[in-house]
Every structure is written in C-alpha cells, then in structure tokens.
Amino acid sequence: MSALDLSSTFLQFILDSYPAICSVVDEKSNIIMVNNAWREFGLKYGASQDTINGVDLNYLNACRQLPDNPEQALVLRRIAHNLSLILQGQRDEYSIEYAVTPGADGQWYLLQIKGFDFDESRYAIISHTDISSQIALQNQLAESLEQQKKMNHLKSEFLTMVAHEVRTPLTVIMNQLYLLKTKNLQLKPAERLSRFELMNDRLHDLDKLLDELIELGKYELGNASVNYQVIYINQLVENIVESLRTVYDPQCNITIHLETEQAQITSDVTQVTKIITNLISNAIKYTPDHDGNIYITVSVTKGFLNLTIEDEGIGIPKADLSNLYDLFFRSDNAHSINGTGIGLRIVKQALDLLGGSIRLDSELGQGTTCTVMIPV
C-alpha cells in the first residue's frame, strides 16, 4: 500500500469515527471523501446514492444554489466565500452556527472548515455538528434569565405599589386625625362625622388591599384550596351587588337578570365570591360617575355557571386586553381611578383553580363585557 493510500485510509478511519457530518474537498471544492455520518444523514433524508457517497459533488456549487429563505441564503454565501479563501490559502479555518429549521425548537448545526496542505495540494475538512440541544439549553437559560429580570422588576413594582397604596390612605387618615385633634371644638357635629366617615373609607381601602395581597400570596405559592358545597347562586349575586352598593353608591344603575330560577351550583363559595365581587366592582369603578348602566346575567346550563357582566364604562384599549391578567397591570386610561392591578389576577387564578374560563370584550369609550364560565 502506498503512502497516499495509507494516508487516505487513515483519514477515512478518523472521519468515520467522528460523529459530526464530515466531508473532505480538494482545491476545486470537489468532494473526495465523506464519513459514515454523512451517509447516514443522506439515507435519512432520501438523498440519491451518488449524494450519499459524495460522488460528483462540488461544495461551492451546492452553496451557490440559494434557497428562498434570505437568512439561509446569507449563511450559504458566507460559507462559500470563506471556503474559497481557505482553499486559496488565504485563511486556515472558519466556523458558523446556522439553523436548518429556524425557531427556538429548530434544528441547529455548527459548521467548521479546516484547511490543510498535503502532497503539494490544498484540501479542507468540512464538518456539521448538531448543536440543537445546546441551542435549546441556551434559549432556556436566556428565557430563565429574562423571567428572573421580570420577577425582579415585578418585585420592585410591588414594593413601590404597596408603599403608594398604603401611604395614600394613611396620609388622609393622619391629616383628618390632626384636624380633629387641633380643631375639634371648632368643628360642627356634621363636619366631625364627615371626617370620621372619610377615615373609615380609607381604612376600608387598606383592609381590602391587605386581603388582596394575602389572597394573591396563596395563589402564587399554590396554597389556595377548593372546598365544594351547594351554593344558591342567584342569592349570592344579589347579596354581592347590595354589598357593593353600600361601598360605592346606592344609586348604581345595576340590572340583574336571573335566567335560571332557584339556581343551585356545587362549587367553592369563597372562590366564586371573589370572582363575582372583583368583576362587578371593576364594572362599577370604571363606569364614570356611575352614569352608565351595568347589566348582570346569571344562568346555569349544561353543567356550567354562566355569568355575564356588561358595563357602559371607559372601556379597555385593544392593545391592553392581552395584559390584563398580568400582576399590577393597569391600562393607561385607568390610572386616574383608584386600583392596584391585583383584582383581575386574583380572578384569573381563582378561575384556574375551579377549571373555569373568562373572556373580555371591550370597546374604548363604550364599555366592557366580561363572560365567565365555571363548571359546576
């Protein structure tokens, strides 16, 4: 066996033992040798026998057959350009990562070209290594890092929001207490009563905020539980509406339509109450001066509680609809109205716990319709 044959046999042995898809090209970029991984790849994708064996193939010509995908076409141009430089002896090696199927879960390869001289001729070894798992891991790590950044940002927002939401009612209470302390004798009984009522309202706001934070913590930590029992849903809705009238305005224009008489459901009364209370409360708050109408429809059909709450309030911008269940999120047109951005998050968490669903349809300046379905 000649030295050339021995070298070729040795090189073939090395290539076949390498897991990457490998080929060797001469100075004219004709493929003169391929390894087992190349042949297995060709068989897998139904290539011709000549392609599988690397017969009559020119690497540069193959690279110049550009696909329609502009990104893949750019990669092939770069490979062709750098392979030409290597075969001309103007550089020794080149590498690039490229996607066969783009996307986070796509198939990615690392292409490496290494030039070498043998018997006064120039050659190059070209390898394609599947790095899909590494790219997927990188994407997962990047996503985890981004999630961590978001969580840190949310924590900062949370602290800022809590500080603001606590300070505002406390400031009102402290101011009223100071006035009562310094000018109590000068105030008429009606004025004193008005100031006590104002402090009571702000204390109610604080109590509501603390309740929301406690409930939110249970959901986020997975500590919320479900206790099923029989609920007279019509009576529950009417009681919630009357309770909210006392908090907001007894003259709220709320119409309740009960489609199922003496309706009974089996669910968790605490979770259902949170859902209904938050949604009706939002309808009242975001209907300016309680001028518009609010329509509540309740029915029980085919194993589901169907609840629709329609208001004639300020509405929600289309761009904000997908973000409404994000923690602390509030639409730009709602910042002037008292709120924490927690209520809808609690609604969504409670519905998930009960296996229910929610849909919001809204027109800016015209109102919002909220449709809830809960299996019962």
C-alpha positions as CSV (number, residue, x, y, z in Angstrom):
1,M,0.0,0.0,0.0
2,S,1.4,3.4,-1.0
3,A,1.8,6.3,1.4
4,L,-1.0,8.1,-0.3
5,D,-3.3,5.1,0.1
6,L,-2.3,4.7,3.7
7,S,-3.0,8.3,4.4
8,S,-6.3,8.2,2.7
9,T,-7.3,5.0,4.6
10,F,-6.2,6.6,7.9
11,L,-8.1,9.8,7.2
12,Q,-11.2,7.8,6.3
13,F,-10.9,5.9,9.6
14,I,-10.7,9.1,11.5
15,L,-13.7,10.7,9.7
16,D,-15.9,7.6,10.2
17,S,-15.2,7.6,13.9
18,Y,-16.3,11.3,14.2
19,P,-20.0,11.8,15.0
20,A,-20.3,15.0,13.0
21,I,-21.3,15.0,9.3
22,C,-17.9,15.3,7.6
23,S,-16.6,15.7,4.1
24,V,-13.2,16.4,2.5
25,V,-12.9,18.7,-0.5
26,D,-10.0,19.3,-2.9
27,E,-8.7,22.7,-4.0
28,K,-11.5,22.9,-6.6
29,S,-14.1,22.2,-3.8
30,N,-14.9,18.7,-5.2
31,I,-15.9,16.3,-2.5
32,I,-13.4,13.5,-2.4
33,M,-14.3,11.8,0.8
34,V,-17.3,11.6,3.2
35,N,-17.8,9.8,6.5
36,N,-20.5,7.4,7.9
37,A,-22.4,10.3,9.5
38,W,-22.7,11.9,6.1
39,R,-24.0,8.7,4.5
40,E,-26.5,8.1,7.4
41,F,-27.8,11.7,7.1
42,G,-28.3,11.2,3.3
43,L,-30.2,8.0,3.8
44,K,-32.4,9.6,6.5
45,Y,-33.5,12.3,4.1
46,G,-33.8,10.2,1.0
47,A,-30.8,11.6,-0.9
48,S,-29.6,9.9,-4.1
49,Q,-27.0,7.2,-4.0
50,D,-24.4,9.5,-5.5
51,T,-25.1,12.2,-2.9
52,I,-24.9,9.6,-0.1
53,N,-21.5,8.5,-1.3
54,G,-20.3,12.0,-2.1
55,V,-19.8,11.3,-5.9
56,D,-19.7,14.1,-8.4
57,L,-20.5,16.8,-5.8
58,N,-18.9,20.2,-5.7
59,Y,-19.3,22.0,-2.4
60,L,-19.1,25.5,-3.7
61,N,-21.7,24.8,-6.4
62,A,-24.0,23.4,-3.8
63,C,-23.6,26.5,-1.7
64,R,-24.5,28.7,-4.7
65,Q,-27.9,27.1,-5.1
66,L,-29.5,29.6,-2.8
67,P,-32.8,28.9,-1.0
68,D,-35.8,31.3,-0.8
69,N,-35.1,32.0,2.9
70,P,-33.0,35.1,3.0
71,E,-31.3,34.2,6.2
72,Q,-30.3,30.7,5.0
73,A,-29.1,32.3,1.7
74,L,-26.9,34.7,3.6
75,V,-25.4,31.8,5.5
76,L,-24.6,29.9,2.3
77,R,-22.9,33.0,0.8
78,R,-20.7,33.3,3.8
79,I,-19.8,29.6,3.8
80,A,-19.0,29.8,0.0
81,H,-16.9,32.9,0.4
82,N,-14.8,31.6,3.4
83,L,-14.4,28.1,1.8
84,S,-12.9,29.8,-1.3
85,L,-10.5,31.8,0.9
86,I,-9.4,28.6,2.8
87,L,-8.9,26.7,-0.5
88,Q,-6.8,29.6,-1.8
89,G,-4.7,29.5,1.3
90,Q,-5.8,33.0,2.5
91,R,-7.1,31.7,5.8
92,D,-6.9,28.4,7.7
93,E,-10.3,27.9,9.3
94,Y,-13.9,29.2,9.6
95,S,-16.9,28.3,11.7
96,I,-20.6,29.4,11.8
97,E,-23.8,28.3,13.5
98,Y,-26.8,28.0,11.3
99,A,-30.4,26.9,11.5
100,V,-31.8,24.2,9.2
101,T,-35.3,24.8,10.8
102,P,-35.5,28.2,12.5
103,G,-37.1,28.9,15.8
104,A,-36.5,28.2,19.5
105,D,-37.0,24.4,18.9
106,G,-35.4,24.3,15.5
107,Q,-32.5,22.2,14.3
108,W,-29.2,23.9,14.5
109,Y,-25.7,23.0,13.3
110,L,-22.2,24.2,13.8
111,L,-20.2,24.2,10.5
112,Q,-16.4,24.1,10.8
113,I,-14.0,24.3,7.9
114,K,-10.3,23.5,8.4
115,G,-7.8,23.9,5.6
116,F,-4.7,21.7,5.2
117,D,-1.9,21.0,2.7
118,F,-0.9,17.6,1.5
119,D,1.3,16.4,-1.3
120,E,1.6,20.0,-2.6
121,S,-2.2,20.3,-2.9
122,R,-4.8,22.2,-0.8
123,Y,-7.7,20.5,0.9
124,A,-10.3,21.3,3.5
125,I,-12.3,19.2,6.0
126,I,-15.9,20.4,6.5
127,S,-17.9,19.2,9.5
128,H,-21.5,19.9,10.5
129,T,-22.2,19.2,14.2
130,D,-25.7,19.0,15.5
131,I,-25.9,21.6,18.3
132,S,-29.7,21.7,18.6
133,S,-29.7,20.6,22.3
134,Q,-27.0,23.2,23.2
135,I,-29.0,26.0,21.4
136,A,-32.2,24.8,23.2
137,L,-30.4,24.9,26.5
138,Q,-29.0,28.4,25.7
139,N,-32.6,29.5,24.9
140,Q,-33.9,28.1,28.1
141,L,-31.2,29.8,30.1
142,A,-31.9,33.1,28.3
143,E,-35.6,32.7,28.9
144,S,-34.9,31.9,32.6
145,L,-32.7,35.0,32.9
146,E,-35.4,37.1,31.2
147,Q,-38.0,35.7,33.6
148,Q,-35.7,36.5,36.6
149,K,-35.3,40.0,35.3
150,K,-39.1,40.3,35.0
151,M,-39.6,38.9,38.5
152,N,-37.1,41.4,40.0
153,H,-38.8,44.2,38.1
154,L,-42.2,43.0,39.4
155,K,-40.8,42.9,43.0
156,S,-39.7,46.5,42.6
157,E,-43.1,47.5,41.2
158,F,-44.8,45.5,44.0
159,L,-42.9,47.4,46.7
160,T,-43.5,50.7,45.0
161,M,-47.2,50.0,44.5
162,V,-47.7,48.8,48.1
163,A,-45.9,51.8,49.5
164,H,-48.0,54.1,47.4
165,E,-51.3,52.3,48.1
166,V,-50.6,52.3,51.9
167,R,-49.2,55.8,52.1
168,T,-52.2,57.4,50.4
169,P,-54.9,56.4,52.8
170,L,-52.6,56.7,55.8
171,T,-51.9,60.3,54.8
172,V,-55.6,61.0,54.6
173,I,-56.2,59.4,58.0
174,M,-53.3,61.2,59.6
175,N,-54.5,64.6,58.2
176,Q,-58.0,64.0,59.5
177,L,-56.8,63.0,62.9
178,Y,-54.6,66.1,63.1
179,L,-57.6,68.3,62.2
180,L,-59.8,66.6,64.8
181,K,-57.1,67.0,67.4
182,T,-56.3,70.6,66.8
183,K,-59.8,72.0,65.7
184,N,-62.2,69.5,67.3
185,L,-64.0,72.2,69.2
186,Q,-64.4,74.4,66.1
187,L,-66.0,71.7,64.0
188,K,-69.7,71.1,63.8
189,P,-71.0,67.6,64.6
190,A,-71.8,67.0,60.9
191,E,-68.2,68.0,59.9
192,R,-66.7,65.7,62.6
193,L,-68.9,62.8,61.3
194,S,-67.8,63.5,57.7
195,R,-64.2,63.3,58.7
196,F,-64.7,60.0,60.6
197,E,-66.5,58.6,57.6
198,L,-63.6,59.6,55.3
199,M,-61.2,57.9,57.6
200,N,-63.4,54.8,57.7
201,D,-63.4,54.7,53.9
202,R,-59.6,54.9,53.8
203,L,-59.3,52.1,56.4
204,H,-61.6,50.0,54.2
205,D,-59.2,50.6,51.3
206,L,-56.3,49.4,53.4
207,D,-58.2,46.4,54.6
208,K,-59.2,45.5,51.0
209,L,-55.5,45.9,49.9
210,L,-54.3,43.6,52.6
211,D,-57.0,41.0,51.8
212,E,-55.9,41.1,48.1
213,L,-52.3,40.7,49.0
214,I,-53.0,37.7,51.3
215,E,-55.1,36.0,48.6
216,L,-52.6,36.7,45.9
217,G,-49.9,35.2,48.0
218,K,-51.9,32.0,48.4
219,Y,-52.4,31.6,44.7
220,E,-48.9,32.4,43.7
221,L,-47.5,29.9,46.3
222,G,-50.0,27.2,45.3
223,N,-51.6,27.2,48.8
224,A,-55.2,28.0,47.7
225,S,-57.7,25.2,48.2
226,V,-61.1,24.3,47.0
227,N,-64.0,23.3,49.3
228,Y,-67.1,22.3,47.3
229,Q,-70.5,23.0,48.6
230,V,-74.0,23.8,47.4
231,I,-74.4,27.5,46.5
232,Y,-77.6,29.3,45.8
233,I,-76.0,31.4,43.1
234,N,-78.9,33.9,42.4
235,Q,-79.0,34.9,46.1
236,L,-75.2,35.1,46.2
237,V,-75.1,37.5,43.2
238,E,-77.8,39.7,44.7
239,N,-76.1,39.8,48.1
240,I,-72.8,40.8,46.4
241,V,-74.4,43.6,44.4
242,E,-76.2,45.0,47.5
243,S,-72.9,44.9,49.5
244,L,-71.1,46.7,46.7
245,R,-73.8,49.4,46.5
246,T,-73.0,50.3,50.1
247,V,-69.3,50.6,49.3
248,Y,-69.6,52.6,46.1
249,D,-73.0,54.2,45.5
250,P,-76.5,53.0,46.4
251,Q,-77.8,54.6,43.2
252,C,-75.6,52.5,40.9
253,N,-77.6,51.5,37.8
254,I,-77.2,47.8,38.1
255,T,-79.7,45.4,36.5
256,I,-79.6,41.7,37.4
257,H,-81.2,39.2,35.0
258,L,-81.5,35.7,36.6
259,E,-82.3,33.2,33.8
260,T,-82.4,30.1,36.0
261,E,-84.9,30.2,38.9
262,Q,-83.8,28.8,42.2
263,A,-80.4,28.0,40.6
264,Q,-78.1,25.8,42.6
265,I,-74.4,25.0,41.9
266,T,-71.7,23.0,43.5
267,S,-68.5,24.9,43.8
268,D,-66.3,26.8,46.3
269,V,-68.3,29.8,47.6
270,T,-65.2,31.7,48.6
271,Q,-63.6,31.5,45.2
272,V,-66.9,32.2,43.3
273,T,-67.5,35.2,45.6
274,K,-64.0,36.6,44.8
275,I,-64.6,36.2,41.1
276,I,-68.0,37.9,41.1
277,T,-67.1,40.6,43.6
278,N,-64.0,41.7,41.7
279,L,-65.7,41.8,38.3
280,I,-68.8,43.7,39.4
281,S,-66.5,46.0,41.4
282,N,-64.5,46.8,38.3
283,A,-67.7,47.4,36.3
284,I,-68.8,50.0,38.9
285,K,-65.4,51.6,39.3
286,Y,-64.8,52.1,35.6
287,T,-68.2,53.5,34.8
288,P,-67.6,57.2,35.3
289,D,-69.7,58.9,38.0
290,H,-71.8,55.7,37.9
291,D,-73.6,57.3,35.0
292,G,-73.8,54.3,32.7
293,N,-75.7,51.0,33.1
294,I,-74.4,47.7,34.3
295,Y,-76.1,44.5,33.3
296,I,-75.5,41.2,35.1
297,T,-76.8,38.0,33.6
298,V,-76.7,34.7,35.5
299,S,-77.6,31.2,34.2
300,V,-76.8,27.6,34.9
301,T,-76.9,25.3,31.8
302,K,-75.2,22.1,30.7
303,G,-73.1,21.8,33.9
304,F,-71.8,25.4,33.8
305,L,-72.4,28.6,35.6
306,N,-72.6,31.3,33.0
307,L,-72.0,34.9,34.3
308,T,-72.0,37.9,32.0
309,I,-71.2,41.4,33.3
310,E,-71.7,44.2,30.8
311,D,-70.9,47.9,31.6
312,E,-71.0,51.2,29.8
313,G,-67.8,52.4,31.2
314,I,-64.5,53.7,29.9
315,G,-63.6,50.5,28.0
316,I,-60.2,49.0,27.5
317,P,-57.7,49.7,24.7
318,K,-57.3,46.7,22.4
319,A,-53.6,46.6,22.9
320,D,-54.1,46.1,26.7
321,L,-56.5,43.2,26.6
322,S,-53.8,40.5,26.5
323,N,-52.0,42.0,29.5
324,L,-55.0,42.5,31.9
325,Y,-54.2,39.4,34.0
326,D,-50.6,40.4,34.5
327,L,-49.8,41.3,38.1
328,F,-50.1,45.0,38.8
329,F,-51.0,45.8,35.1
330,R,-53.4,48.7,34.6
331,S,-54.4,50.3,31.3
332,D,-53.3,53.8,30.6
333,N,-56.8,55.2,30.7
334,A,-57.4,53.7,34.2
335,H,-54.5,55.3,36.2
336,S,-56.7,58.1,37.4
337,I,-59.1,55.6,39.0
338,N,-58.2,54.0,42.3
339,G,-57.0,50.4,41.9
340,T,-54.0,48.1,42.4
341,G,-53.9,45.9,39.3
342,I,-54.4,42.8,41.5
343,G,-58.1,42.1,41.2
344,L,-58.1,40.5,37.7
345,R,-55.1,38.5,38.5
346,I,-57.0,37.1,41.5
347,V,-60.0,36.4,39.3
348,K,-57.8,34.5,36.8
349,Q,-56.1,32.5,39.5
350,A,-59.5,31.6,41.1
351,L,-60.9,30.5,37.7
352,D,-57.9,28.4,37.0
353,L,-58.4,26.7,40.4
354,L,-62.0,26.0,39.6
355,G,-61.3,24.9,36.0
356,G,-63.3,28.0,34.6
357,S,-62.6,30.5,31.9
358,I,-63.0,34.2,31.2
359,R,-63.4,36.3,28.1
360,L,-63.2,40.1,27.9
361,D,-64.6,42.1,25.0
362,S,-64.2,45.8,25.1
363,E,-64.6,49.0,23.1
364,L,-62.7,52.1,24.2
365,G,-65.2,54.7,25.5
366,Q,-68.2,52.3,25.1
367,G,-67.7,49.7,27.8
368,T,-66.7,46.1,28.6
369,T,-68.4,42.8,28.5
370,C,-67.0,40.1,30.7
371,T,-68.1,36.5,30.2
372,V,-67.3,33.8,32.8
373,M,-67.9,30.0,32.7
374,I,-67.4,27.8,35.7
375,P,-68.0,24.0,35.7
376,V,-70.5,23.2,38.5
